[in-house]
Every structure is written in C-alpha cells, then in structure tokens.
Amino acid sequence: MDDLAYGIRNKRGDWAPNELVKPAPIWLFPLQPKAILKWLPAFFWPYNILFMLSAVAWWFFALPPPES
C-alpha cells in the first residue's frame, strides 16, 4: 500500500491526509435516515457480527442454564 496515494509528507516526514475524517452518519445532525441505513451494513459486517455470534455461542454453550 502506498500511503502517498492517500496523503502527502512534508520535508520533515510528517504525513497529512488528503481528506478530512468524516464521522459516521449516525452522529451528524440533522439526521439523515438514508445515509444511516446505507451505513448500517458496513457497521455490522464483518466484525460486529462475529462478536455477536461469539457472545451468543458463549451464552448457549459455556454458561450454565439460568435455572441452576
């Protein structure tokens, strides 16, 4: 990966990006429902889905039943 495709370095070697960081649309006001719905799959896939599945697997396979 070439970092110069995403920013520049000055003569001291400090790197600065070409674009500013954009916050997630859920934090922007006024709310933009289309942008939030478009952003949600990228938020959940793949890591958050894996974390949720591991929590469910832990709940069912590692923890004792609530009755005990």
Backbone as a printed PyTorch tensor [residue, N CA C, xyz], in Angstrom:
tensor([[[  0.8430,  -1.1710,   0.0000],
         [  0.0000,   0.0000,   0.0000],
         [  0.8890,   1.2350,   0.0000]],

        [[  0.5650,   2.1330,  -0.8620],
         [  1.3220,   3.3760,  -0.9720],
         [  0.5890,   4.4640,  -0.1980]],

        [[  1.1750,   4.9190,   0.9040],
         [  0.4920,   5.9330,   1.7110],
         [  0.4210,   7.2760,   1.0000]],

        [[  1.2400,   7.4960,   0.0080],
         [  1.1950,   8.7640,  -0.7160],
         [ -0.0420,   8.8680,  -1.6120]],

        [[ -0.7430,   7.7560,  -1.8280],
         [ -2.0000,   7.8100,  -2.5780],
         [ -3.1020,   8.4310,  -1.7250]],

        [[ -2.9250,   8.4760,  -0.4120],
         [ -3.9500,   8.9750,   0.4980],
         [ -3.5360,  10.2320,   1.2410]],

        [[ -2.3350,  10.7200,   0.9950],
         [ -1.8750,  11.9230,   1.6810],
         [ -0.5080,  12.3330,   1.1720]],

        [[  0.0650,  13.3080,   1.8690],
         [  1.3860,  13.8200,   1.4720],
         [  2.2940,  13.8710,   2.6970]],

        [[  3.5810,  13.9290,   2.4410],
         [  4.5710,  14.1090,   3.5120],
         [  5.3130,  15.4210,   3.2680]],

        [[  5.5580,  16.1480,   4.3540],
         [  6.3360,  17.3670,   4.2120],
         [  7.8230,  17.0200,   4.3000]],

        [[  8.6900,  18.0230,   4.2590],
         [ 10.1300,  17.7440,   4.2370],
         [ 10.6290,  17.1580,   5.5580]],

        [[  9.8660,  17.2900,   6.6380],
         [ 10.2410,  16.6870,   7.9210],
         [  9.7560,  15.2480,   8.0250]],

        [[  8.9300,  14.8120,   7.0680],
         [  8.4300,  13.4420,   7.0930],
         [  7.0720,  13.2780,   7.7490]],

        [[  6.4550,  14.3830,   8.1620],
         [  5.1290,  14.3030,   8.7670],
         [  4.0990,  14.0530,   7.6770]],

        [[  3.1920,  13.1110,   7.9300],
         [  2.1890,  12.7430,   6.9460],
         [  0.8800,  13.4570,   7.2400]],

        [[  0.2140,  13.9400,   6.2010],
         [ -1.0850,  14.5900,   6.3390],
         [ -2.0220,  14.0060,   5.2830]],

        [[ -3.2370,  13.6150,   5.6700],
         [ -4.1650,  13.0240,   4.7080],
         [ -4.6910,  14.0580,   3.7130]],

        [[ -5.1520,  13.5570,   2.5470],
         [ -5.7370,  14.4360,   1.5380],
         [ -7.1080,  14.9430,   1.9670]],

        [[ -7.8930,  14.1110,   2.6520],
         [ -9.2540,  14.4700,   3.0430],
         [ -9.3820,  14.4490,   4.5680]],

        [[-10.3150,  15.2150,   5.0730],
         [-10.6000,  15.1920,   6.4950],
         [-11.3720,  13.9270,   6.8400]],

        [[-11.2800,  13.4910,   8.0850],
         [-12.0200,  12.3350,   8.5480],
         [-13.4920,  12.7020,   8.6530]],

        [[-14.3620,  11.8170,   8.1280],
         [-15.7970,  12.0640,   8.1960],
         [-16.3930,  11.2030,   9.2990]],

        [[-17.1970,  11.7890,  10.1830],
         [-17.8260,  10.9780,  11.2300],
         [-18.9210,  10.0950,  10.6330]],

        [[-19.2930,   9.0770,  11.3840],
         [-20.3820,   8.2060,  10.9530],
         [-21.6670,   9.0170,  10.8510]],

        [[-22.5440,   8.6770,   9.9040],
         [-23.7560,   9.4840,   9.7170],
         [-24.6950,   9.4660,  10.9170]],

        [[-24.5360,   8.5180,  11.7990],
         [-25.4130,   8.4790,  12.9710],
         [-25.1040,   9.6360,  13.9250]],

        [[-23.9200,  10.2110,  13.8250],
         [-23.5340,  11.3180,  14.7020],
         [-23.7770,  12.6870,  14.0790]],

        [[-24.1930,  12.7240,  12.8310],
         [-24.4130,  14.0020,  12.1580],
         [-25.8330,  14.5000,  12.3890]],

        [[-25.9790,  15.8040,  12.5650],
         [-27.2980,  16.4110,  12.7300],
         [-27.4330,  17.5220,  11.7130]],

        [[-28.5560,  17.6600,  11.0710],
         [-29.7970,  16.9270,  11.2380],
         [-29.6420,  15.4840,  10.7420]],

        [[-30.4630,  14.5990,  11.3170],
         [-30.3830,  13.1940,  10.9720],
         [-30.6910,  12.9720,   9.4910]],

        [[-29.9700,  12.0210,   8.9120],
         [-30.1510,  11.6690,   7.5080],
         [-30.4590,  10.1730,   7.4430]],

        [[-31.7440,   9.8060,   7.4710],
         [-32.1050,   8.3910,   7.5410],
         [-31.5360,   7.5490,   6.4010]],

        [[-31.5050,   8.0770,   5.1810],
         [-30.9530,   7.3080,   4.0590],
         [-29.4780,   6.9910,   4.2760]],

        [[-28.7350,   7.9760,   4.7200],
         [-27.3030,   7.7790,   4.9460],
         [-27.0630,   6.7930,   6.0830]],

        [[-27.8900,   6.8550,   7.1330],
         [-27.7360,   5.9380,   8.2640],
         [-28.0370,   4.5110,   7.8250]],

        [[-29.1180,   4.3120,   7.0680],
         [-29.4650,   2.9680,   6.5950],
         [-28.4050,   2.4150,   5.6410]],

        [[-27.8090,   3.2730,   4.8690],
         [-26.7410,   2.8470,   3.9580],
         [-25.4660,   2.4830,   4.7380]],

        [[-25.2520,   3.1430,   5.8630],
         [-24.0480,   2.9360,   6.6700],
         [-24.1440,   1.6980,   7.5640]],

        [[-25.3520,   1.3110,   7.9980],
         [-25.5240,   0.2220,   8.9600],
         [-24.8880,  -1.1050,   8.5410]],

        [[-25.0620,  -1.5870,   7.3010],
         [-24.4030,  -2.8550,   6.9480],
         [-22.8820,  -2.7920,   7.0840]],

        [[-22.2790,  -1.6800,   6.7450],
         [-20.8250,  -1.5480,   6.8800],
         [-20.4140,  -1.5360,   8.3500]],

        [[-21.2980,  -1.0640,   9.2180],
         [-21.0040,  -1.0510,  10.6500],
         [-21.0400,  -2.4660,  11.2250]],

        [[-22.0370,  -3.2460,  10.8460],
         [-22.2070,  -4.5710,  11.4310],
         [-21.3310,  -5.6340,  10.7830]],

        [[-21.0280,  -5.5000,   9.5100],
         [-20.2990,  -6.5670,   8.8240],
         [-18.8440,  -6.1980,   8.7080]],

        [[-17.8750,  -7.0150,   8.9490],
         [-17.9390,  -8.3820,   9.4190],
         [-17.6960,  -8.5130,  10.9130]],

        [[-17.0250,  -7.5400,  11.5300],
         [-16.5340,  -7.7620,  12.8950],
         [-17.6320,  -7.7710,  13.9430]],

        [[-18.5690,  -6.8360,  13.8870],
         [-19.6100,  -6.8060,  14.9150],
         [-20.4850,  -8.0450,  14.8450]],

        [[-20.7240,  -8.5820,  13.6540],
         [-21.4890,  -9.8270,  13.5310],
         [-20.7150, -10.9680,  14.1980]],

        [[-19.4210, -11.0210,  13.9910],
         [-18.6160, -12.0710,  14.6190],
         [-18.6260, -11.9450,  16.1350]],

        [[-18.5600, -10.7250,  16.6520],
         [-18.6100, -10.5280,  18.0980],
         [-19.9630, -10.9540,  18.6570]],

        [[-21.0520, -10.6210,  17.9460],
         [-22.3850, -11.0170,  18.4100],
         [-22.5400, -12.5330,  18.3870]],

        [[-22.0680, -13.1720,  17.3270],
         [-22.1760, -14.6330,  17.2440],
         [-21.3530, -15.3150,  18.3310]],

        [[-20.1800, -14.7880,  18.6280],
         [-19.3730, -15.3920,  19.6860],
         [-20.0450, -15.2090,  21.0500]],

        [[-20.7140, -14.0970,  21.2760],
         [-21.4270, -13.8850,  22.5420],
         [-22.6060, -14.8520,  22.6650]],

        [[-23.3200, -15.0630,  21.5730],
         [-24.4490, -15.9970,  21.6030],
         [-23.9470, -17.4240,  21.8200]],

        [[-22.8630, -17.7900,  21.1500],
         [-22.2940, -19.1270,  21.3360],
         [-21.8440, -19.3050,  22.7860]],

        [[-21.2250, -18.3000,  23.3580],
         [-20.8030, -18.3680,  24.7620],
         [-22.0110, -18.5610,  25.6620]],

        [[-23.0920, -17.8000,  25.4000],
         [-24.3010, -17.8770,  26.2150],
         [-24.8900, -19.2890,  26.2040]],

        [[-24.9480, -19.9060,  25.0310],
         [-25.6090, -21.2070,  24.9190],
         [-24.7040, -22.3870,  25.2760]],

        [[-23.4060, -22.2870,  25.0300],
         [-22.5360, -23.4440,  25.1810],
         [-21.6360, -23.4110,  26.4170]],

        [[-21.3190, -22.2450,  26.9450],
         [-20.3650, -22.1730,  28.0450],
         [-21.0110, -21.8530,  29.3860]],

        [[-22.0900, -21.1000,  29.3720],
         [-22.7380, -20.7210,  30.6300],
         [-23.7580, -21.7790,  31.0510]],

        [[-23.9140, -21.9830,  32.3500],
         [-24.9330, -22.9460,  32.8060],
         [-26.3260, -22.3590,  32.5850]],

        [[-27.3370, -23.2150,  32.5430],
         [-28.7140, -22.7140,  32.3580],
         [-29.1240, -21.7950,  33.5180]],

        [[-29.9960, -20.8390,  33.2570],
         [-30.4120, -19.9100,  34.3120],
         [-31.1140, -20.5950,  35.4790]],

        [[-31.6870, -21.7740,  35.2610],
         [-32.4170, -22.4580,  36.3210],
         [-31.4880, -22.9900,  37.4140]],

        [[-30.2320, -23.2360,  37.0570],
         [-29.3210, -23.8230,  38.0500],
         [-28.6450, -22.7800,  38.9070]]])
